[in-house]
Amino acid sequence: MRFVVAKRIGRRGAGLGNEILAWAKGWIASQVLDAHLIGPSWGINQRCYYRNFRTSRLDFLFEDGLLRLPHYEFTEADYRATGEVDFGAAIERWATANGLTNKNSYIVSVEGMWGGYAAIRTARDFLHSQLLNSRDALRNVFQITSGVDCSKLFVVVHMRSTALGFTTPEPGKNVRGKFNILVPGDWYLSVCGELKRRFGDRIQFRIFTDRPGTEFNEAVRRFNPGQITQTGFTECSDLLVMAKADLRICSVSSYSLAANFLSNGPFVWYEPQLTLTDGYYSLWGEDESNRPAGRHASPMDDGTLGSIATYVDTRATTSAALGIAMNIGDPLPEPLAALLEQKLSCHNPETNLLEFGSVPKA
């Protein structure tokens, strides 16, 4: 019998945006090694995700029990030693080198956020399936998307509160490269305002938050006053709806990053949080000692999250990067506007041969 244990992050687990990385690694490893996936154990998670995924509150006992037995740990050092970026290719190389391919029974553990999104690209379908099958997810997604005008741009906004470790930076404090910081409410209003000025009634918004407050209420009042408040479990369905949108306006959080990863589409990031080096923005800053020759270092090079288009060339004028940096008061970048215009043209029902049976002759 072969087991892969996707270890929870920390003693009592972490937020869904963080846990997704270890979960995806565990699933990829289970596919490569033809093994049973165990974990992450939601039962002990302080956010009670066992309710979302319908697992036992005691599931952590099996995970912890397996890890008390002799097992192989696939560590960050092992991953980097393979020279591979893709997690599946890395663990396959490691398993061959350690003779696991000749064994019928073993336990392998994987963990952590190292390697990042570049390593787990092949797990997108798995993550989508697990989120869609979570409790209330399909119902909640339907409630929102059935009210979306398919002829308009759909933009989602993710706002975090002071709950669960997020802090408000002191005025004037440098926050570049810092995470778990609260983005000023005026930034969200500024970015949404620029989008509204450009696209008028051709755009629609949905505002998400972990805890409603004054800034959230103001954003809803200005940009989506008719949005409904959903009941039930929304952690997974919010992530799915955010991933379906044409554009995401992000909080500085792994939850927003997870939505961007699942979407692989454009998003707007808070410019003061980004580190600028040689004309490029980075989420995590750069470590010169780890920068490979001939290119800008990916965040995975310093042991944090992998690339999710986290590098934006500030000199680019003809094409939009996947991640767009904006500050309060910044005009909408023309490359982003052009990309959204292109997306908007695809929403035109006259261009959909599948739904309407005819398209204009080119």
Contacts in CASP RR format, 6 or more apart in sequence:
PFRMAT RR
TARGET T0000
AUTHOR 0000-0000-0000
METHOD contacts of the structure
MODEL  1
MRFVVAKRIGRRGAGLGNEILAWAKGWIASQVLDAHLIGPSWGINQRCYY
RNFRTSRLDFLFEDGLLRLPHYEFTEADYRATGEVDFGAAIERWATANGL
TNKNSYIVSVEGMWGGYAAIRTARDFLHSQLLNSRDALRNVFQITSGVDC
SKLFVVVHMRSTALGFTTPEPGKNVRGKFNILVPGDWYLSVCGELKRRFG
DRIQFRIFTDRPGTEFNEAVRRFNPGQITQTGFTECSDLLVMAKADLRIC
SVSSYSLAANFLSNGPFVWYEPQLTLTDGYYSLWGEDESNRPAGRHASPM
DDGTLGSIATYVDTRATTSAALGIAMNIGDPLPEPLAALLEQKLSCHNPE
TNLLEFGSVPKA
1 36 0 8 1.000
1 105 0 8 1.000
2 33 0 8 1.000
2 34 0 8 1.000
2 35 0 8 1.000
2 36 0 8 1.000
2 104 0 8 1.000
2 105 0 8 1.000
2 106 0 8 1.000
2 107 0 8 1.000
2 108 0 8 1.000
3 35 0 8 1.000
3 36 0 8 1.000
3 38 0 8 1.000
3 66 0 8 1.000
3 106 0 8 1.000
3 107 0 8 1.000
3 108 0 8 1.000
4 26 0 8 1.000
4 29 0 8 1.000
4 30 0 8 1.000
4 33 0 8 1.000
4 35 0 8 1.000
4 36 0 8 1.000
4 37 0 8 1.000
4 38 0 8 1.000
4 107 0 8 1.000
4 108 0 8 1.000
4 109 0 8 1.000
4 110 0 8 1.000
5 26 0 8 1.000
5 38 0 8 1.000
5 39 0 8 1.000
5 63 0 8 1.000
5 66 0 8 1.000
5 67 0 8 1.000
5 71 0 8 1.000
5 107 0 8 1.000
5 108 0 8 1.000
5 109 0 8 1.000
5 110 0 8 1.000
6 22 0 8 1.000
6 23 0 8 1.000
6 25 0 8 1.000
6 26 0 8 1.000
6 27 0 8 1.000
6 29 0 8 1.000
6 37 0 8 1.000
6 38 0 8 1.000
6 39 0 8 1.000
6 40 0 8 1.000
6 110 0 8 1.000
6 111 0 8 1.000
7 22 0 8 1.000
7 39 0 8 1.000
7 40 0 8 1.000
7 63 0 8 1.000
7 67 0 8 1.000
7 109 0 8 1.000
7 110 0 8 1.000
7 111 0 8 1.000
7 112 0 8 1.000
8 14 0 8 1.000
8 19 0 8 1.000
8 22 0 8 1.000
8 39 0 8 1.000
8 40 0 8 1.000
8 41 0 8 1.000
8 44 0 8 1.000
8 45 0 8 1.000
8 60 0 8 1.000
8 63 0 8 1.000
9 15 0 8 1.000
9 18 0 8 1.000
9 19 0 8 1.000
9 22 0 8 1.000
9 40 0 8 1.000
9 111 0 8 1.000
9 112 0 8 1.000
9 113 0 8 1.000
12 44 0 8 1.000
12 45 0 8 1.000
12 46 0 8 1.000
13 19 0 8 1.000
13 40 0 8 1.000
13 44 0 8 1.000
13 45 0 8 1.000
13 46 0 8 1.000
14 45 0 8 1.000
15 45 0 8 1.000
15 47 0 8 1.000
15 164 0 8 1.000
15 254 0 8 1.000
15 255 0 8 1.000
16 47 0 8 1.000
16 49 0 8 1.000
16 235 0 8 1.000
16 236 0 8 1.000
16 239 0 8 1.000
16 255 0 8 1.000
16 258 0 8 1.000
17 239 0 8 1.000
17 253 0 8 1.000
17 254 0 8 1.000
17 255 0 8 1.000
17 257 0 8 1.000
17 258 0 8 1.000
18 113 0 8 1.000
18 254 0 8 1.000
19 40 0 8 1.000
19 45 0 8 1.000
19 49 0 8 1.000
20 127 0 8 1.000
20 258 0 8 1.000
20 261 0 8 1.000
21 112 0 8 1.000
21 113 0 8 1.000
21 115 0 8 1.000
21 116 0 8 1.000
21 117 0 8 1.000
21 120 0 8 1.000
21 305 0 8 1.000
22 40 0 8 1.000
22 110 0 8 1.000
22 111 0 8 1.000
22 112 0 8 1.000
22 113 0 8 1.000
23 39 0 8 1.000
23 40 0 8 1.000
23 127 0 8 1.000
23 130 0 8 1.000
24 87 0 8 1.000
24 120 0 8 1.000
24 123 0 8 1.000
24 126 0 8 1.000
24 127 0 8 1.000
25 87 0 8 1.000
25 110 0 8 1.000
25 111 0 8 1.000
25 112 0 8 1.000
25 119 0 8 1.000
25 120 0 8 1.000
25 123 0 8 1.000
26 37 0 8 1.000
26 39 0 8 1.000
26 110 0 8 1.000
27 37 0 8 1.000
27 123 0 8 1.000
27 126 0 8 1.000
28 87 0 8 1.000
28 88 0 8 1.000
28 91 0 8 1.000
28 120 0 8 1.000
28 122 0 8 1.000
28 123 0 8 1.000
29 35 0 8 1.000
29 37 0 8 1.000
29 74 0 8 1.000
29 87 0 8 1.000
29 88 0 8 1.000
29 91 0 8 1.000
29 108 0 8 1.000
29 110 0 8 1.000
30 36 0 8 1.000
30 37 0 8 1.000
31 88 0 8 1.000
32 88 0 8 1.000
32 91 0 8 1.000
32 92 0 8 1.000
32 95 0 8 1.000
33 91 0 8 1.000
33 95 0 8 1.000
33 100 0 8 1.000
33 108 0 8 1.000
35 108 0 8 1.000
38 62 0 8 1.000
38 63 0 8 1.000
38 66 0 8 1.000
39 59 0 8 1.000
39 63 0 8 1.000
40 63 0 8 1.000
41 55 0 8 1.000
41 59 0 8 1.000
41 60 0 8 1.000
41 62 0 8 1.000
41 63 0 8 1.000
41 64 0 8 1.000
42 49 0 8 1.000
42 50 0 8 1.000
42 52 0 8 1.000
42 53 0 8 1.000
42 55 0 8 1.000
42 59 0 8 1.000
43 49 0 8 1.000
43 50 0 8 1.000
43 55 0 8 1.000
43 56 0 8 1.000
43 57 0 8 1.000
43 58 0 8 1.000
43 59 0 8 1.000
43 60 0 8 1.000
44 57 0 8 1.000
44 60 0 8 1.000
47 235 0 8 1.000
49 235 0 8 1.000
50 56 0 8 1.000
50 57 0 8 1.000
50 59 0 8 1.000
51 135 0 8 1.000
51 233 0 8 1.000
52 134 0 8 1.000
52 135 0 8 1.000
52 136 0 8 1.000
52 137 0 8 1.000
52 233 0 8 1.000
52 235 0 8 1.000
52 236 0 8 1.000
53 130 0 8 1.000
53 134 0 8 1.000
53 135 0 8 1.000
54 134 0 8 1.000
54 135 0 8 1.000
66 107 0 8 1.000
67 107 0 8 1.000
67 109 0 8 1.000
69 107 0 8 1.000
70 107 0 8 1.000
71 106 0 8 1.000
71 107 0 8 1.000
71 108 0 8 1.000
71 109 0 8 1.000
72 98 0 8 1.000
72 100 0 8 1.000
72 106 0 8 1.000
72 107 0 8 1.000
72 108 0 8 1.000
72 109 0 8 1.000
73 108 0 8 1.000
73 109 0 8 1.000
74 91 0 8 1.000
74 94 0 8 1.000
74 108 0 8 1.000
74 109 0 8 1.000
74 110 0 8 1.000
76 112 0 8 1.000
76 114 0 8 1.000
76 115 0 8 1.000
76 303 0 8 1.000
78 90 0 8 1.000
78 94 0 8 1.000
79 87 0 8 1.000
79 90 0 8 1.000
79 91 0 8 1.000
79 94 0 8 1.000
79 114 0 8 1.000
79 115 0 8 1.000
79 119 0 8 1.000
81 94 0 8 1.000
82 89 0 8 1.000
82 90 0 8 1.000
82 93 0 8 1.000
82 94 0 8 1.000
83 90 0 8 1.000
84 90 0 8 1.000
84 93 0 8 1.000
85 115 0 8 1.000
85 118 0 8 1.000
85 119 0 8 1.000
85 300 0 8 1.000
86 118 0 8 1.000
86 119 0 8 1.000
86 121 0 8 1.000
86 122 0 8 1.000
87 115 0 8 1.000
87 119 0 8 1.000
87 120 0 8 1.000
87 122 0 8 1.000
87 123 0 8 1.000
88 122 0 8 1.000
90 119 0 8 1.000
91 108 0 8 1.000
91 110 0 8 1.000
95 101 0 8 1.000
95 108 0 8 1.000
100 106 0 8 1.000
100 108 0 8 1.000
113 254 0 8 1.000
113 304 0 8 1.000
113 305 0 8 1.000
114 300 0 8 1.000
114 303 0 8 1.000
114 304 0 8 1.000
115 300 0 8 1.000
115 303 0 8 1.000
115 305 0 8 1.000
115 306 0 8 1.000
116 299 0 8 1.000
116 300 0 8 1.000
116 304 0 8 1.000
116 305 0 8 1.000
116 306 0 8 1.000
116 307 0 8 1.000
117 257 0 8 1.000
117 261 0 8 1.000
117 305 0 8 1.000
117 306 0 8 1.000
117 307 0 8 1.000
117 308 0 8 1.000
118 298 0 8 1.000
118 300 0 8 1.000
118 306 0 8 1.000
118 307 0 8 1.000
118 308 0 8 1.000
119 300 0 8 1.000
119 306 0 8 1.000
124 261 0 8 1.000
124 262 0 8 1.000
124 264 0 8 1.000
127 262 0 8 1.000
128 240 0 8 1.000
128 243 0 8 1.000
128 262 0 8 1.000
131 137 0 8 1.000
131 236 0 8 1.000
131 237 0 8 1.000
131 239 0 8 1.000
131 240 0 8 1.000
132 138 0 8 1.000
132 141 0 8 1.000
132 236 0 8 1.000
132 240 0 8 1.000
134 233 0 8 1.000
134 236 0 8 1.000
134 237 0 8 1.000
135 233 0 8 1.000
136 232 0 8 1.000
136 233 0 8 1.000
136 234 0 8 1.000
136 236 0 8 1.000
136 237 0 8 1.000
137 233 0 8 1.000
137 236 0 8 1.000
137 237 0 8 1.000
137 240 0 8 1.000
138 237 0 8 1.000
139 237 0 8 1.000
140 230 0 8 1.000
140 232 0 8 1.000
140 234 0 8 1.000
140 237 0 8 1.000
140 238 0 8 1.000
140 241 0 8 1.000
141 237 0 8 1.000
141 240 0 8 1.000
141 241 0 8 1.000
141 244 0 8 1.000
143 228 0 8 1.000
143 230 0 8 1.000
144 206 0 8 1.000
144 228 0 8 1.000
144 230 0 8 1.000
144 237 0 8 1.000
144 241 0 8 1.000
145 241 0 8 1.000
145 244 0 8 1.000
148 154 0 8 1.000
148 204 0 8 1.000
149 204 0 8 1.000
150 347 0 8 1.000
150 349 0 8 1.000
151 347 0 8 1.000
151 348 0 8 1.000
151 349 0 8 1.000
152 201 0 8 1.000
152 202 0 8 1.000
152 203 0 8 1.000
152 204 0 8 1.000
152 344 0 8 1.000
152 347 0 8 1.000
153 199 0 8 1.000
153 202 0 8 1.000
153 203 0 8 1.000
153 204 0 8 1.000
153 246 0 8 1.000
153 247 0 8 1.000
153 340 0 8 1.000
153 343 0 8 1.000
153 344 0 8 1.000
153 347 0 8 1.000
154 204 0 8 1.000
154 206 0 8 1.000
154 244 0 8 1.000
154 245 0 8 1.000
154 246 0 8 1.000
154 247 0 8 1.000
155 192 0 8 1.000
155 195 0 8 1.000
155 203 0 8 1.000
155 204 0 8 1.000
155 205 0 8 1.000
155 206 0 8 1.000
155 245 0 8 1.000
155 246 0 8 1.000
155 247 0 8 1.000
155 248 0 8 1.000
155 249 0 8 1.000
156 205 0 8 1.000
156 206 0 8 1.000
156 207 0 8 1.000
156 208 0 8 1.000
156 241 0 8 1.000
156 242 0 8 1.000
156 245 0 8 1.000
156 247 0 8 1.000
156 248 0 8 1.000
156 249 0 8 1.000
156 259 0 8 1.000
157 188 0 8 1.000
157 192 0 8 1.000
157 205 0 8 1.000
157 206 0 8 1.000
157 207 0 8 1.000
157 208 0 8 1.000
157 219 0 8 1.000
157 223 0 8 1.000
157 248 0 8 1.000
157 249 0 8 1.000
158 208 0 8 1.000
158 209 0 8 1.000
158 242 0 8 1.000
158 248 0 8 1.000
158 249 0 8 1.000
158 250 0 8 1.000
158 251 0 8 1.000
158 253 0 8 1.000
158 255 0 8 1.000
158 256 0 8 1.000
158 259 0 8 1.000
159 183 0 8 1.000
159 185 0 8 1.000
159 188 0 8 1.000
159 207 0 8 1.000
159 208 0 8 1.000
159 209 0 8 1.000
159 215 0 8 1.000
159 216 0 8 1.000
159 219 0 8 1.000
159 251 0 8 1.000
160 166 0 8 1.000
160 182 0 8 1.000
160 183 0 8 1.000
160 209 0 8 1.000
160 210 0 8 1.000
160 251 0 8 1.000
160 252 0 8 1.000
160 253 0 8 1.000
160 255 0 8 1.000
161 182 0 8 1.000
161 209 0 8 1.000
161 210 0 8 1.000
161 211 0 8 1.000
161 213 0 8 1.000
161 216 0 8 1.000
162 168 0 8 1.000
162 182 0 8 1.000
163 210 0 8 1.000
163 211 0 8 1.000
164 210 0 8 1.000
165 180 0 8 1.000
166 180 0 8 1.000
166 181 0 8 1.000
166 182 0 8 1.000
166 253 0 8 1.000
167 180 0 8 1.000
167 181 0 8 1.000
167 182 0 8 1.000
168 181 0 8 1.000
168 182 0 8 1.000
169 175 0 8 1.000
169 178 0 8 1.000
169 181 0 8 1.000
169 182 0 8 1.000
175 181 0 8 1.000
175 272 0 8 1.000
175 273 0 8 1.000
176 272 0 8 1.000
176 273 0 8 1.000
176 274 0 8 1.000
176 275 0 8 1.000
176 276 0 8 1.000
176 285 0 8 1.000
177 273 0 8 1.000
177 274 0 8 1.000
177 275 0 8 1.000
177 282 0 8 1.000
177 283 0 8 1.000
177 284 0 8 1.000
177 285 0 8 1.000
178 252 0 8 1.000
178 273 0 8 1.000
179 252 0 8 1.000
179 253 0 8 1.000
179 254 0 8 1.000
179 273 0 8 1.000
180 252 0 8 1.000
180 253 0 8 1.000
181 252 0 8 1.000
181 273 0 8 1.000
182 251 0 8 1.000
182 252 0 8 1.000
183 251 0 8 1.000
183 252 0 8 1.000
183 270 0 8 1.000
183 273 0 8 1.000
184 328 0 8 1.000
185 215 0 8 1.000
185 218 0 8 1.000
185 219 0 8 1.000
186 328 0 8 1.000
187 270 0 8 1.000
187 326 0 8 1.000
187 327 0 8 1.000
187 328 0 8 1.000
188 215 0 8 1.000
188 219 0 8 1.000
188 249 0 8 1.000
189 218 0 8 1.000
189 219 0 8 1.000
189 222 0 8 1.000
190 326 0 8 1.000
190 328 0 8 1.000
190 329 0 8 1.000
190 330 0 8 1.000
191 249 0 8 1.000
191 268 0 8 1.000
191 326 0 8 1.000
192 205 0 8 1.000
192 219 0 8 1.000
192 222 0 8 1.000
192 223 0 8 1.000
192 249 0 8 1.000
193 222 0 8 1.000
193 223 0 8 1.000
194 326 0 8 1.000
194 329 0 8 1.000
194 330 0 8 1.000
194 331 0 8 1.000
194 332 0 8 1.000
195 203 0 8 1.000
195 247 0 8 1.000
195 332 0 8 1.000
195 340 0 8 1.000
196 203 0 8 1.000
196 223 0 8 1.000
197 332 0 8 1.000
198 332 0 8 1.000
198 337 0 8 1.000
198 340 0 8 1.000
199 340 0 8 1.000
199 344 0 8 1.000
202 344 0 8 1.000
204 224 0 8 1.000
205 223 0 8 1.000
205 224 0 8 1.000
206 224 0 8 1.000
206 227 0 8 1.000
206 241 0 8 1.000
206 245 0 8 1.000
207 216 0 8 1.000
207 219 0 8 1.000
207 220 0 8 1.000
207 223 0 8 1.000
207 224 0 8 1.000
207 227 0 8 1.000
208 238 0 8 1.000
208 241 0 8 1.000
208 242 0 8 1.000
209 216 0 8 1.000
220 226 0 8 1.000
220 227 0 8 1.000
230 237 0 8 1.000
239 255 0 8 1.000
239 258 0 8 1.000
239 259 0 8 1.000
239 262 0 8 1.000
240 262 0 8 1.000
242 248 0 8 1.000
242 256 0 8 1.000
242 259 0 8 1.000
242 263 0 8 1.000
243 259 0 8 1.000
243 260 0 8 1.000
243 262 0 8 1.000
243 263 0 8 1.000
244 263 0 8 1.000
245 263 0 8 1.000
246 266 0 8 1.000
246 340 0 8 1.000
246 343 0 8 1.000
246 344 0 8 1.000
247 265 0 8 1.000
247 266 0 8 1.000
247 267 0 8 1.000
247 268 0 8 1.000
247 340 0 8 1.000
248 256 0 8 1.000
248 259 0 8 1.000
248 260 0 8 1.000
248 263 0 8 1.000
248 265 0 8 1.000
248 266 0 8 1.000
248 267 0 8 1.000
248 268 0 8 1.000
249 267 0 8 1.000
249 268 0 8 1.000
250 256 0 8 1.000
250 257 0 8 1.000
250 259 0 8 1.000
250 260 0 8 1.000
250 267 0 8 1.000
250 268 0 8 1.000
250 269 0 8 1.000
250 270 0 8 1.000
252 269 0 8 1.000
252 270 0 8 1.000
252 273 0 8 1.000
254 305 0 8 1.000
256 267 0 8 1.000
257 305 0 8 1.000
257 308 0 8 1.000
259 267 0 8 1.000
260 267 0 8 1.000
260 308 0 8 1.000
260 309 0 8 1.000
260 322 0 8 1.000
260 323 0 8 1.000
261 308 0 8 1.000
264 322 0 8 1.000
265 322 0 8 1.000
266 320 0 8 1.000
266 322 0 8 1.000
266 323 0 8 1.000
266 324 0 8 1.000
266 336 0 8 1.000
266 339 0 8 1.000
266 340 0 8 1.000
267 322 0 8 1.000
267 323 0 8 1.000
267 324 0 8 1.000
268 323 0 8 1.000
268 324 0 8 1.000
268 325 0 8 1.000
268 326 0 8 1.000
268 336 0 8 1.000
269 283 0 8 1.000
269 323 0 8 1.000
269 324 0 8 1.000
269 325 0 8 1.000
269 326 0 8 1.000
270 325 0 8 1.000
270 326 0 8 1.000
270 327 0 8 1.000
271 281 0 8 1.000
271 325 0 8 1.000
271 326 0 8 1.000
271 327 0 8 1.000
271 330 0 8 1.000
272 327 0 8 1.000
273 283 0 8 1.000
274 281 0 8 1.000
274 282 0 8 1.000
274 283 0 8 1.000
274 312 0 8 1.000
274 325 0 8 1.000
275 281 0 8 1.000
275 282 0 8 1.000
275 283 0 8 1.000
275 284 0 8 1.000
275 285 0 8 1.000
275 286 0 8 1.000
276 314 0 8 1.000
277 285 0 8 1.000
277 286 0 8 1.000
277 296 0 8 1.000
278 296 0 8 1.000
279 313 0 8 1.000
279 314 0 8 1.000
279 315 0 8 1.000
280 296 0 8 1.000
280 311 0 8 1.000
280 312 0 8 1.000
280 313 0 8 1.000
280 314 0 8 1.000
281 310 0 8 1.000
281 311 0 8 1.000
281 312 0 8 1.000
281 314 0 8 1.000
281 325 0 8 1.000
282 296 0 8 1.000
282 299 0 8 1.000
282 310 0 8 1.000
282 311 0 8 1.000
283 299 0 8 1.000
283 305 0 8 1.000
283 310 0 8 1.000
284 299 0 8 1.000
284 302 0 8 1.000
284 304 0 8 1.000
284 305 0 8 1.000
284 310 0 8 1.000
285 299 0 8 1.000
285 302 0 8 1.000
286 296 0 8 1.000
286 297 0 8 1.000
286 302 0 8 1.000
287 297 0 8 1.000
287 301 0 8 1.000
287 302 0 8 1.000
290 297 0 8 1.000
290 301 0 8 1.000
290 302 0 8 1.000
291 297 0 8 1.000
291 301 0 8 1.000
292 301 0 8 1.000
296 311 0 8 1.000
298 306 0 8 1.000
298 307 0 8 1.000
298 310 0 8 1.000
298 311 0 8 1.000
299 305 0 8 1.000
299 306 0 8 1.000
299 307 0 8 1.000
299 310 0 8 1.000
300 306 0 8 1.000
300 307 0 8 1.000
308 322 0 8 1.000
309 321 0 8 1.000
309 322 0 8 1.000
309 323 0 8 1.000
310 323 0 8 1.000
311 321 0 8 1.000
312 321 0 8 1.000
312 323 0 8 1.000
312 324 0 8 1.000
312 325 0 8 1.000
313 321 0 8 1.000
314 325 0 8 1.000
316 335 0 8 1.000
317 334 0 8 1.000
317 335 0 8 1.000
318 335 0 8 1.000
319 335 0 8 1.000
320 333 0 8 1.000
320 335 0 8 1.000
320 336 0 8 1.000
320 338 0 8 1.000
320 339 0 8 1.000
321 335 0 8 1.000
324 333 0 8 1.000
324 336 0 8 1.000
326 332 0 8 1.000
326 333 0 8 1.000
345 351 0 8 1.000
349 355 0 8 1.000
349 356 0 8 1.000
350 356 0 8 1.000
350 358 0 8 1.000
350 359 0 8 1.000
350 360 0 8 1.000
351 359 0 8 1.000
351 360 0 8 1.000
352 359 0 8 1.000
353 359 0 8 1.000
END
